[in-house]
Amino acid sequence: MPGDDVAGGVRRPDGPVGEADGPANPPTEAWPAPDAAAGTDQAAPGPVRPRRRSATAALLTDRTTAQSDQLRRFIILEIIIVLAVSLGRAGVYAIVNLIDKLTLPTPLGDQTTSMNPSVTPDRPWLDLAYQLYYFILPAAEVLLALYLLHLAYGRARRLIGFDLTNWWRDLGKGAAICAAVGVPGIGFYFLAHWLGINTTVSPANLTAVWWAVPVYLISALLSGLQEEVIMLGYLVTRLRELTWAPWLAIVVSALIRGSYHLYQGFGGFLGNLVMGLVFGYLFLRWRRVLPLVLAHFLMDAVVYVGTALLAPYVSWF
């Protein structure tokens, strides 16, 4: 659980993901100690006059004396803004969409939720332009989260384990997670649909064009990046900076993850809630988000591409 330690008279937060030595490059380490930043002239003739306090020293003093309240308010506001423009906004839409489905005369289990649809199926070149356009916002949300982490701690990708150090191990872990979580997840989807608490999810709805599979793969990759970098790498890190208990940060992250899948039905919420708890535990244990991004990508890629390939031949897809 993050706390404060004293290093050279400067109070600085511990690592938000449980590292014993704090963040990979916390901002306070780049600032000089107060005695080095604001000393006095000793060799000059005449009266000894104190040096003018530098902007860095002023910033350091402000951080030392007002960190508890000002920094906390800043982090809370930052989290609200990030969620409002990304997956929190998606959660609000999913709740409204579920209310829409529940108030229709057709039972929830008899409804269909379509994903990755064609926009202009009669004009494939324009449809491709639309699909590529839809990728801009998720990519920008991921970059925003990484940028804010970099401003707060420096070396953001290393801080959350989103680098290529031991990438082969991350790939192996991702594949193992895909099998361990993805297969039961598919089984739970069919159970929820049988119980009538979930819609029929149709994940691949592009027309038969040459670029359909690449678009499905890019969509799967962006889903993995968006959900794992923002909901784990960013959100859990910032909540722990607020001294939240690790388990509480993971539960909140998992609840938000489940909320923006409510457009599929209650089964989508429950399944992704459990997935969020498992992924959150692994993130705290490994302190690396890349294996989880790869696992998420593999699960979505198998569903999107597999559905597109098998749907013409299997009646229950």
KOLNUTI-376858 format. One record per residue (C-alpha): residue in three letters; residue number from 0; x, y, z. Coordinates in Angstrom, 1 decimal. Layout:
BEGIN
('ala' NUM (X Y Z))
...
// end
This chain:
BEGIN
('met' 0 (0.0 0.0 0.0))
('pro' 1 (1.6 3.3 -1.0))
('gly' 2 (2.7 5.6 1.7))
('asp' 3 (5.3 8.3 2.2))
('asp' 4 (9.0 8.0 3.0))
('val' 5 (11.5 10.7 3.7))
('ala' 6 (14.5 11.1 1.4))
('gly' 7 (16.7 14.1 1.8))
('gly' 8 (13.9 16.0 3.6))
('val' 9 (11.5 15.4 0.7))
('arg' 10 (8.3 13.4 1.1))
('arg' 11 (7.6 11.4 -2.0))
('pro' 12 (5.0 8.7 -2.8))
('asp' 13 (6.0 5.1 -3.0))
('gly' 14 (5.4 3.1 -6.2))
('pro' 15 (1.7 2.9 -7.0))
('val' 16 (1.9 -0.7 -8.1))
('gly' 17 (3.6 -2.0 -5.1))
('glu' 18 (7.3 -1.6 -6.0))
('ala' 19 (9.5 -1.4 -2.9))
('asp' 20 (11.7 1.4 -4.3))
('gly' 21 (8.8 3.6 -5.7))
('pro' 22 (8.1 4.5 -9.3))
('ala' 23 (10.7 3.9 -12.0))
('asn' 24 (11.5 7.6 -12.2))
('pro' 25 (9.4 9.6 -9.7))
('pro' 26 (9.4 13.3 -10.4))
('thr' 27 (10.8 14.3 -7.0))
('glu' 28 (14.1 12.4 -7.7))
('ala' 29 (14.8 14.8 -10.5))
('trp' 30 (14.5 17.8 -8.2))
('pro' 31 (17.5 18.9 -6.2))
('ala' 32 (17.4 18.8 -2.4))
('pro' 33 (16.4 22.0 -0.7))
('asp' 34 (19.9 22.7 0.7))
('ala' 35 (21.4 22.3 -2.8))
('ala' 36 (18.8 24.4 -4.5))
('ala' 37 (18.7 27.4 -2.1))
('gly' 38 (22.1 27.9 -0.5))
('thr' 39 (24.0 31.1 0.4))
('asp' 40 (27.0 33.0 -1.1))
('gln' 41 (30.0 32.5 1.2))
('ala' 42 (32.9 33.9 -0.7))
('ala' 43 (31.4 37.2 -2.0))
('pro' 44 (32.7 40.3 -0.3))
('gly' 45 (30.4 42.4 1.8))
('pro' 46 (27.2 41.3 3.4))
('val' 47 (26.1 37.7 2.8))
('arg' 48 (22.9 37.7 0.8))
('pro' 49 (20.8 34.6 0.2))
('arg' 50 (20.4 33.5 -3.4))
('arg' 51 (17.1 34.1 -5.1))
('arg' 52 (15.0 30.9 -4.8))
('ser' 53 (14.8 29.1 -8.1))
('ala' 54 (11.6 28.0 -9.7))
('thr' 55 (12.5 24.4 -9.1))
('ala' 56 (13.1 25.0 -5.4))
('ala' 57 (9.8 26.8 -5.2))
('leu' 58 (8.0 23.9 -6.9))
('leu' 59 (9.7 21.5 -4.5))
('thr' 60 (8.7 23.5 -1.5))
('asp' 61 (5.1 23.7 -2.7))
('arg' 62 (5.0 20.0 -3.3))
('thr' 63 (6.4 19.3 0.1))
('thr' 64 (4.0 21.5 2.0))
('ala' 65 (0.8 21.1 0.0))
('gln' 66 (1.1 17.7 -1.5))
('ser' 67 (-1.5 16.0 0.7))
('asp' 68 (-4.5 18.1 -0.4))
('gln' 69 (-3.5 19.7 -3.7))
('leu' 70 (-2.0 16.6 -5.3))
('arg' 71 (-4.9 14.5 -4.2))
('arg' 72 (-7.5 16.9 -5.7))
('phe' 73 (-5.4 17.0 -8.9))
('ile' 74 (-5.3 13.2 -9.3))
('ile' 75 (-9.0 12.8 -8.6))
('leu' 76 (-9.9 15.4 -11.2))
('glu' 77 (-7.5 13.8 -13.7))
('ile' 78 (-9.1 10.4 -13.2))
('ile' 79 (-12.5 11.8 -13.7))
('ile' 80 (-11.5 13.5 -17.0))
('val' 81 (-9.7 10.4 -18.3))
('leu' 82 (-12.7 8.2 -17.6))
('ala' 83 (-15.1 10.8 -19.0))
('val' 84 (-13.5 10.8 -22.4))
('ser' 85 (-12.8 7.1 -22.5))
('leu' 86 (-14.2 3.9 -20.9))
('gly' 87 (-16.3 5.7 -18.2))
('arg' 88 (-18.2 7.4 -21.0))
('ala' 89 (-18.6 4.0 -22.7))
('gly' 90 (-20.0 2.7 -19.4))
('val' 91 (-22.7 5.4 -19.3))
('tyr' 92 (-23.6 4.6 -22.9))
('ala' 93 (-23.8 0.8 -22.1))
('ile' 94 (-26.2 1.4 -19.2))
('val' 95 (-28.5 3.6 -21.3))
('asn' 96 (-28.4 1.0 -24.1))
('leu' 97 (-29.2 -1.8 -21.7))
('ile' 98 (-32.2 0.2 -20.4))
('asp' 99 (-33.3 0.6 -24.0))
('lys' 100 (-33.1 -3.2 -24.5))
('leu' 101 (-34.9 -4.0 -21.3))
('thr' 102 (-37.8 -1.7 -22.2))
('leu' 103 (-38.4 -3.3 -25.6))
('pro' 104 (-41.2 -5.9 -25.9))
('thr' 105 (-38.7 -8.5 -27.1))
('pro' 106 (-37.1 -10.4 -24.3))
('leu' 107 (-33.4 -9.6 -23.7))
('gly' 108 (-32.3 -13.2 -24.6))
('asp' 109 (-34.0 -12.9 -28.0))
('gln' 110 (-32.2 -9.7 -29.0))
('thr' 111 (-29.0 -9.4 -30.9))
('thr' 112 (-26.0 -7.1 -30.3))
('ser' 113 (-23.9 -6.4 -33.4))
('met' 114 (-20.2 -5.5 -33.2))
('asn' 115 (-17.8 -4.3 -35.9))
('pro' 116 (-20.6 -3.6 -38.4))
('ser' 117 (-20.1 -2.3 -42.0))
('val' 118 (-21.1 1.3 -42.4))
('thr' 119 (-21.4 1.5 -46.2))
('pro' 120 (-21.4 -2.1 -47.3))
('asp' 121 (-22.2 -1.1 -50.9))
('arg' 122 (-19.0 1.0 -51.1))
('pro' 123 (-16.1 -1.0 -49.6))
('trp' 124 (-13.5 1.7 -50.0))
('leu' 125 (-15.6 4.2 -48.0))
('asp' 126 (-16.4 1.5 -45.5))
('leu' 127 (-12.7 0.9 -44.9))
('ala' 128 (-12.2 4.6 -44.4))
('tyr' 129 (-14.9 4.6 -41.7))
('gln' 130 (-13.4 1.6 -40.0))
('leu' 131 (-9.9 3.3 -39.9))
('tyr' 132 (-11.5 6.5 -38.6))
('tyr' 133 (-13.1 4.6 -35.7))
('phe' 134 (-9.7 3.5 -34.5))
('ile' 135 (-8.5 7.1 -33.9))
('leu' 136 (-10.3 7.8 -30.7))
('pro' 137 (-9.3 4.5 -28.8))
('ala' 138 (-5.7 5.0 -29.8))
('ala' 139 (-5.8 8.6 -28.6))
('glu' 140 (-7.3 7.5 -25.2))
('val' 141 (-4.4 5.1 -24.7))
('leu' 142 (-1.8 7.7 -25.6))
('leu' 143 (-3.5 10.2 -23.2))
('ala' 144 (-3.3 7.7 -20.3))
('leu' 145 (0.4 7.0 -21.1))
('tyr' 146 (1.2 10.7 -21.4))
('leu' 147 (-0.4 11.5 -18.1))
('leu' 148 (1.5 8.7 -16.4))
('his' 149 (4.7 10.0 -18.0))
('leu' 150 (4.1 13.5 -16.6))
('ala' 151 (3.4 12.1 -13.1))
('tyr' 152 (6.2 9.6 -12.9))
('gly' 153 (8.4 9.5 -16.0))
('arg' 154 (9.1 6.4 -18.0))
('ala' 155 (5.5 5.5 -18.0))
('arg' 156 (5.8 2.4 -20.1))
('arg' 157 (8.4 0.9 -17.9))
('leu' 158 (6.4 1.8 -14.8))
('ile' 159 (3.3 -0.2 -15.8))
('gly' 160 (5.3 -3.0 -17.6))
('phe' 161 (4.3 -1.9 -21.1))
('asp' 162 (7.7 -2.4 -22.7))
('leu' 163 (9.4 -5.1 -24.7))
('thr' 164 (11.6 -6.4 -21.8))
('asn' 165 (11.3 -10.2 -21.9))
('trp' 166 (8.5 -9.9 -24.5))
('trp' 167 (8.7 -13.6 -25.2))
('arg' 168 (7.7 -14.3 -21.6))
('asp' 169 (4.9 -11.8 -21.9))
('leu' 170 (3.7 -13.5 -25.0))
('gly' 171 (3.7 -16.9 -23.4))
('lys' 172 (1.8 -15.6 -20.3))
('gly' 173 (-0.7 -13.9 -22.6))
('ala' 174 (-1.3 -17.1 -24.5))
('ala' 175 (-1.8 -19.0 -21.2))
('ile' 176 (-4.2 -16.4 -19.9))
('cys' 177 (-6.1 -16.5 -23.2))
('ala' 178 (-6.7 -20.2 -22.8))
('ala' 179 (-7.4 -20.1 -19.0))
('val' 180 (-9.8 -17.2 -19.2))
('gly' 181 (-11.1 -17.2 -22.7))
('val' 182 (-12.4 -20.7 -22.9))
('pro' 183 (-14.4 -20.5 -19.6))
('gly' 184 (-15.6 -17.1 -20.8))
('ile' 185 (-17.1 -18.5 -24.0))
('gly' 186 (-18.8 -21.2 -21.9))
('phe' 187 (-20.2 -18.5 -19.5))
('tyr' 188 (-21.5 -16.5 -22.5))
('phe' 189 (-23.6 -19.5 -23.7))
('leu' 190 (-24.9 -20.1 -20.2))
('ala' 191 (-25.9 -16.5 -19.8))
('his' 192 (-27.6 -16.6 -23.1))
('trp' 193 (-29.4 -19.8 -22.2))
('leu' 194 (-30.6 -18.2 -19.0))
('gly' 195 (-32.0 -15.2 -21.0))
('ile' 196 (-29.8 -12.6 -19.2))
('asn' 197 (-27.7 -11.8 -22.3))
('thr' 198 (-28.3 -10.9 -25.9))
('thr' 199 (-26.9 -12.8 -28.8))
('val' 200 (-23.6 -11.2 -29.5))
('ser' 201 (-22.6 -11.0 -33.2))
('pro' 202 (-19.0 -9.9 -33.1))
('ala' 203 (-18.0 -9.9 -36.8))
('asn' 204 (-20.3 -8.1 -39.2))
('leu' 205 (-18.1 -6.7 -42.0))
('thr' 206 (-18.9 -7.6 -45.5))
('ala' 207 (-16.8 -10.2 -47.4))
('val' 208 (-13.9 -7.9 -48.3))
('trp' 209 (-10.2 -8.5 -48.4))
('trp' 210 (-9.4 -6.1 -45.6))
('ala' 211 (-12.0 -7.6 -43.1))
('val' 212 (-9.5 -9.8 -41.2))
('pro' 213 (-6.9 -7.0 -40.8))
('val' 214 (-9.5 -4.7 -39.5))
('tyr' 215 (-10.7 -7.3 -37.0))
('leu' 216 (-7.2 -7.8 -35.8))
('ile' 217 (-6.6 -4.0 -35.4))
('ser' 218 (-9.9 -3.8 -33.5))
('ala' 219 (-8.8 -6.6 -31.2))
('leu' 220 (-5.5 -5.0 -30.6))
('leu' 221 (-7.0 -1.6 -29.8))
('ser' 222 (-9.5 -3.2 -27.4))
('gly' 223 (-6.7 -4.9 -25.5))
('leu' 224 (-4.6 -1.7 -25.4))
('gln' 225 (-7.6 0.5 -24.4))
('glu' 226 (-9.0 -1.7 -21.6))
('glu' 227 (-5.7 -2.9 -20.1))
('val' 228 (-3.6 0.2 -20.3))
('ile' 229 (-6.4 2.5 -19.1))
('met' 230 (-8.2 0.3 -16.6))
('leu' 231 (-5.1 -1.3 -15.1))
('gly' 232 (-2.0 0.5 -16.0))
('tyr' 233 (-3.4 4.0 -15.6))
('leu' 234 (-6.4 3.7 -13.2))
('val' 235 (-5.0 1.3 -10.7))
('thr' 236 (-1.7 3.2 -10.6))
('arg' 237 (-3.4 6.5 -9.9))
('leu' 238 (-5.8 5.0 -7.3))
('arg' 239 (-2.9 3.6 -5.4))
('glu' 240 (-1.2 7.0 -5.5))
('leu' 241 (-4.3 8.1 -3.6))
('thr' 242 (-3.4 5.4 -1.0))
('trp' 243 (-6.3 3.2 -2.0))
('ala' 244 (-5.9 -0.4 -0.9))
('pro' 245 (-4.8 -2.6 -3.8))
('trp' 246 (-7.9 -4.8 -3.6))
('leu' 247 (-10.2 -1.8 -3.6))
('ala' 248 (-8.5 -0.3 -6.7))
('ile' 249 (-8.9 -3.6 -8.5))
('val' 250 (-12.6 -4.0 -7.5))
('val' 251 (-13.4 -0.5 -8.8))
('ser' 252 (-11.5 -1.1 -12.0))
('ala' 253 (-13.3 -4.4 -12.5))
('leu' 254 (-16.7 -2.8 -11.9))
('ile' 255 (-16.1 -0.1 -14.5))
('arg' 256 (-14.9 -2.8 -16.9))
('gly' 257 (-18.1 -4.7 -16.4))
('ser' 258 (-20.2 -1.6 -16.8))
('tyr' 259 (-19.1 -0.8 -20.3))
('his' 260 (-20.0 -4.3 -21.4))
('leu' 261 (-23.6 -4.0 -20.2))
('tyr' 262 (-24.7 -3.3 -23.7))
('gln' 263 (-24.4 -7.1 -24.2))
('gly' 264 (-26.6 -7.9 -21.2))
('phe' 265 (-26.0 -8.9 -17.7))
('gly' 266 (-23.9 -11.8 -18.8))
('gly' 267 (-21.4 -9.4 -20.4))
('phe' 268 (-21.2 -7.5 -17.1))
('leu' 269 (-20.6 -10.5 -14.9))
('gly' 270 (-18.1 -12.2 -17.2))
('asn' 271 (-16.0 -9.0 -17.6))
('leu' 272 (-16.3 -8.3 -13.9))
('val' 273 (-14.6 -11.6 -13.1))
('met' 274 (-12.1 -11.1 -15.9))
('gly' 275 (-11.2 -7.7 -14.5))
('leu' 276 (-10.6 -9.2 -11.0))
('val' 277 (-8.4 -11.9 -12.5))
('phe' 278 (-6.4 -9.4 -14.7))
('gly' 279 (-6.1 -7.0 -11.8))
('tyr' 280 (-4.7 -9.6 -9.5))
('leu' 281 (-2.1 -10.6 -12.2))
('phe' 282 (-1.2 -7.0 -12.8))
('leu' 283 (-0.5 -6.4 -9.1))
('arg' 284 (1.5 -9.7 -9.0))
('trp' 285 (3.6 -9.2 -12.1))
('arg' 286 (3.6 -5.4 -12.3))
('arg' 287 (3.3 -5.8 -16.1))
('val' 288 (0.4 -4.9 -18.3))
('leu' 289 (1.8 -6.2 -21.6))
('pro' 290 (0.9 -9.9 -20.9))
('leu' 291 (-2.7 -8.8 -20.2))
('val' 292 (-2.8 -6.7 -23.4))
('leu' 293 (-1.6 -9.7 -25.4))
('ala' 294 (-4.1 -12.0 -23.7))
('his' 295 (-7.0 -9.6 -24.4))
('phe' 296 (-5.9 -9.2 -28.0))
('leu' 297 (-5.7 -13.0 -28.5))
('met' 298 (-9.1 -13.6 -27.0))
('asp' 299 (-10.8 -10.9 -29.1))
('ala' 300 (-8.9 -11.9 -32.3))
('val' 301 (-10.0 -15.5 -31.9))
('val' 302 (-13.6 -14.4 -31.4))
('tyr' 303 (-13.7 -11.9 -34.3))
('val' 304 (-11.8 -13.8 -36.9))
('gly' 305 (-13.2 -17.2 -35.8))
('thr' 306 (-16.7 -15.9 -36.0))
('ala' 307 (-16.1 -14.4 -39.5))
('leu' 308 (-14.7 -17.7 -40.8))
('leu' 309 (-17.1 -20.1 -39.1))
('ala' 310 (-20.4 -18.2 -39.3))
('pro' 311 (-21.3 -19.3 -42.8))
('tyr' 312 (-21.0 -22.9 -41.8))
('val' 313 (-22.2 -23.1 -38.2))
('ser' 314 (-25.9 -22.2 -37.6))
('trp' 315 (-25.5 -21.2 -33.9))
('phe' 316 (-23.0 -18.5 -34.6))
// end
